[in-house]
Amino acid sequence: VNFYIRGPHGAGKVFAEMFKDKTDKSWKFTYLIVEITSPTRTQLMLESYVPA
């Protein structure tokens, strides 16, 4: 999933990869990246450990 974000203090883009857990039927993310493009370029990244 990719989408743009924008607010009164800046803008950016979000990248995420998700999957549906077979045991509890909930959506879980593998990674979530937020690239802030203004006012200052910054990147935030969250990663989730997924057991094999």
N, CA, C and O atoms as a GROMACS GRO file, in nm:
protein
  208
    1VAL      N    1   0.085  -0.116   0.000
    1VAL     CA    2   0.000   0.000   0.000
    1VAL      C    3   0.090   0.123   0.000
    1VAL      O    4   0.183   0.131   0.080
    2ASN      N    5   0.064   0.217  -0.089
    2ASN     CA    6   0.135   0.344  -0.094
    2ASN      C    7   0.032   0.455  -0.099
    2ASN      O    8  -0.067   0.445  -0.173
    3PHE      N    9   0.053   0.560  -0.023
    3PHE     CA   10  -0.036   0.676  -0.032
    3PHE      C   11   0.036   0.801   0.015
    3PHE      O   12   0.134   0.794   0.090
    4TYR      N   13  -0.014   0.915  -0.030
    4TYR     CA   14   0.044   1.044   0.006
    4TYR      C   15  -0.024   1.099   0.130
    4TYR      O   16  -0.142   1.075   0.154
    5ILE      N   17   0.053   1.173   0.210
    5ILE     CA   18  -0.002   1.239   0.328
    5ILE      C   19   0.031   1.388   0.319
    5ILE      O   20   0.133   1.428   0.263
    6ARG      N   21  -0.058   1.468   0.375
    6ARG     CA   22  -0.037   1.612   0.373
    6ARG      C   23  -0.111   1.675   0.489
    6ARG      O   24  -0.225   1.637   0.520
    7GLY      N   25  -0.048   1.769   0.554
    7GLY     CA   26  -0.110   1.838   0.665
    7GLY      C   27  -0.065   1.982   0.670
    7GLY      O   28   0.007   2.027   0.581
    8PRO      N   29  -0.108   2.055   0.772
    8PRO     CA   30  -0.075   2.197   0.780
    8PRO      C   31   0.074   2.224   0.800
    8PRO      O   32   0.120   2.336   0.775
    9HIS      N   33   0.150   2.124   0.843
    9HIS     CA   34   0.292   2.145   0.871
    9HIS      C   35   0.386   2.064   0.782
    9HIS      O   36   0.506   2.061   0.806
   10GLY      N   37   0.333   1.997   0.678
   10GLY     CA   38   0.422   1.921   0.592
   10GLY      C   39   0.348   1.822   0.503
   10GLY      O   40   0.225   1.816   0.501
   11ALA      N   41   0.430   1.744   0.428
   11ALA     CA   42   0.375   1.646   0.336
   11ALA      C   43   0.472   1.529   0.324
   11ALA      O   44   0.588   1.540   0.363
   12GLY      N   45   0.422   1.418   0.270
   12GLY     CA   46   0.508   1.302   0.254
   12GLY      C   47   0.435   1.188   0.187
   12GLY      O   48   0.329   1.206   0.127
   13LYS      N   49   0.494   1.069   0.197
   13LYS     CA   50   0.439   0.949   0.136
   13LYS      C   51   0.457   0.833   0.233
   13LYS      O   52   0.557   0.826   0.304
   14VAL      N   53   0.359   0.743   0.235
   14VAL     CA   54   0.362   0.626   0.322
   14VAL      C   55   0.371   0.500   0.236
   14VAL      O   56   0.299   0.488   0.136
   15PHE      N   57   0.458   0.409   0.274
   15PHE     CA   58   0.472   0.278   0.209
   15PHE      C   59   0.448   0.173   0.317
   15PHE      O   60   0.505   0.182   0.426
   16ALA      N   61   0.367   0.072   0.288
   16ALA     CA   62   0.342  -0.033   0.386
   16ALA      C   63   0.320  -0.166   0.316
   16ALA      O   64   0.267  -0.171   0.204
   17GLU      N   65   0.360  -0.272   0.382
   17GLU     CA   66   0.331  -0.407   0.334
   17GLU      C   67   0.261  -0.478   0.448
   17GLU      O   68   0.310  -0.480   0.561
   18MET      N   69   0.145  -0.537   0.418
   18MET     CA   70   0.064  -0.601   0.522
   18MET      C   71   0.021  -0.740   0.478
   18MET      O   72   0.022  -0.773   0.360
   19PHE      N   73  -0.019  -0.821   0.576
   19PHE     CA   74  -0.073  -0.954   0.548
   19PHE      C   75  -0.181  -0.984   0.650
   19PHE      O   76  -0.184  -0.925   0.758
   20LYS      N   77  -0.270  -1.074   0.616
   20LYS     CA   78  -0.378  -1.113   0.707
   20LYS      C   79  -0.334  -1.238   0.783
   20LYS      O   80  -0.306  -1.342   0.722
   21ASP      N   81  -0.329  -1.228   0.913
   21ASP     CA   82  -0.289  -1.339   0.999
   21ASP      C   83  -0.395  -1.448   0.993
   21ASP      O   84  -0.514  -1.421   1.011
   22LYS      N   85  -0.352  -1.571   0.968
   22LYS     CA   86  -0.446  -1.682   0.953
   22LYS      C   87  -0.508  -1.726   1.085
   22LYS      O   88  -0.618  -1.780   1.086
   23THR      N   89  -0.438  -1.704   1.197
   23THR     CA   90  -0.490  -1.750   1.325
   23THR      C   91  -0.592  -1.654   1.385
   23THR      O   92  -0.699  -1.697   1.428
   24ASP      N   93  -0.562  -1.525   1.389
   24ASP     CA   94  -0.657  -1.432   1.451
   24ASP      C   95  -0.730  -1.342   1.350
   24ASP      O   96  -0.804  -1.252   1.389
   25LYS      N   97  -0.707  -1.367   1.220
   25LYS     CA   98  -0.778  -1.298   1.111
   25LYS      C   99  -0.761  -1.146   1.112
   25LYS      O  100  -0.843  -1.074   1.056
   26SER      N  101  -0.654  -1.097   1.175
   26SER     CA  102  -0.630  -0.952   1.176
   26SER      C  103  -0.519  -0.916   1.078
   26SER      O  104  -0.435  -1.000   1.044
   27TRP      N  105  -0.519  -0.791   1.034
   27TRP     CA  106  -0.416  -0.742   0.943
   27TRP      C  107  -0.294  -0.701   1.024
   27TRP      O  108  -0.306  -0.633   1.126
   28LYS      N  109  -0.176  -0.743   0.979
   28LYS     CA  110  -0.051  -0.708   1.046
   28LYS      C  111   0.046  -0.654   0.942
   28LYS      O  112   0.042  -0.694   0.826
   29PHE      N  113   0.134  -0.564   0.984
   29PHE     CA  114   0.226  -0.506   0.888
   29PHE      C  115   0.363  -0.570   0.898
   29PHE      O  116   0.407  -0.609   1.006
   30THR      N  117   0.430  -0.582   0.783
   30THR     CA  118   0.568  -0.628   0.776
   30THR      C  119   0.659  -0.508   0.792
   30THR      O  120   0.757  -0.513   0.866
   31TYR      N  121   0.627  -0.400   0.721
   31TYR     CA  122   0.701  -0.275   0.738
   31TYR      C  123   0.608  -0.157   0.710
   31TYR      O  124   0.508  -0.169   0.639
   32LEU      N  125   0.645  -0.044   0.767
   32LEU     CA  126   0.574   0.081   0.746
   32LEU      C  127   0.679   0.190   0.737
   32LEU      O  128   0.754   0.213   0.831
   33ILE      N  129   0.684   0.258   0.623
   33ILE     CA  130   0.783   0.364   0.601
   33ILE      C  131   0.708   0.494   0.574
   33ILE      O  132   0.617   0.498   0.491
   34VAL      N  133   0.747   0.598   0.645
   34VAL     CA  134   0.691   0.731   0.622
   34VAL      C  135   0.805   0.820   0.574
   34VAL      O  136   0.901   0.845   0.647
   35GLU      N  137   0.794   0.868   0.450
   35GLU     CA  138   0.892   0.961   0.395
   35GLU      C  139   0.833   1.101   0.403
   35GLU      O  140   0.736   1.132   0.334
   36ILE      N  141   0.891   1.185   0.485
   36ILE     CA  142   0.846   1.323   0.498
   36ILE      C  143   0.928   1.404   0.398
   36ILE      O  144   1.051   1.403   0.403
   37THR      N  145   0.859   1.475   0.309
   37THR     CA  146   0.929   1.551   0.204
   37THR      C  147   0.936   1.700   0.233
   37THR      O  148   1.024   1.768   0.181
   38SER      N  149   0.846   1.751   0.316
   38SER     CA  150   0.854   1.892   0.353
   38SER      C  151   0.796   1.909   0.493
   38SER      O  152   0.701   1.838   0.526
   39PRO      N  153   0.844   1.995   0.573
   39PRO     CA  154   0.941   2.100   0.543
   39PRO      C  155   1.085   2.051   0.538
   39PRO      O  156   1.168   2.112   0.471
   40THR      N  157   1.118   1.942   0.607
   40THR     CA  158   1.253   1.887   0.606
   40THR      C  159   1.244   1.740   0.567
   40THR      O  160   1.157   1.668   0.616
   41ARG      N  161   1.334   1.694   0.479
   41ARG     CA  162   1.334   1.554   0.436
   41ARG      C  163   1.375   1.463   0.552
   41ARG      O  164   1.482   1.479   0.611
   42THR      N  165   1.286   1.368   0.584
   42THR     CA  166   1.310   1.272   0.692
   42THR      C  167   1.243   1.140   0.655
   42THR      O  168   1.147   1.139   0.579
   43GLN      N  169   1.295   1.030   0.708
   43GLN     CA  170   1.232   0.900   0.684
   43GLN      C  171   1.218   0.827   0.817
   43GLN      O  172   1.313   0.820   0.896
   44LEU      N  173   1.099   0.774   0.843
   44LEU     CA  174   1.071   0.694   0.961
   44LEU      C  175   1.038   0.553   0.914
   44LEU      O  176   0.965   0.536   0.816
   45MET      N  177   1.093   0.452   0.981
   45MET     CA  178   1.068   0.315   0.938
   45MET      C  179   1.036   0.227   1.060
   45MET      O  180   1.108   0.228   1.159
   46LEU      N  181   0.927   0.152   1.049
   46LEU     CA  182   0.889   0.053   1.150
   46LEU      C  183   0.892  -0.083   1.082
   46LEU      O  184   0.838  -0.100   0.973
   47GLU      N  185   0.954  -0.179   1.147
   47GLU     CA  186   0.957  -0.315   1.094
   47GLU      C  187   0.899  -0.409   1.198
   47GLU      O  188   0.919  -0.389   1.318
   48SER      N  189   0.828  -0.509   1.153
   48SER     CA  190   0.768  -0.607   1.243
   48SER      C  191   0.836  -0.742   1.221
   48SER      O  192   0.855  -0.785   1.107
   49TYR      N  193   0.872  -0.806   1.329
   49TYR     CA  194   0.930  -0.940   1.320
   49TYR      C  195   0.818  -1.040   1.295
   49TYR      O  196   0.720  -1.044   1.370
   50VAL      N  197   0.832  -1.118   1.191
   50VAL     CA  198   0.733  -1.219   1.158
   50VAL      C  199   0.799  -1.356   1.168
   50VAL      O  200   0.886  -1.388   1.087
   51PRO      N  201   0.761  -1.437   1.268
   51PRO     CA  202   0.822  -1.570   1.280
   51PRO      C  203   0.788  -1.660   1.162
   51PRO      O  204   0.680  -1.648   1.103
   52ALA      N  205   0.879  -1.748   1.127
   52ALA     CA  206   0.859  -1.838   1.013
   52ALA      C  207   0.759  -1.946   1.044
   52ALA      O  208   0.730  -2.030   0.959
   0.00000   0.00000   0.00000
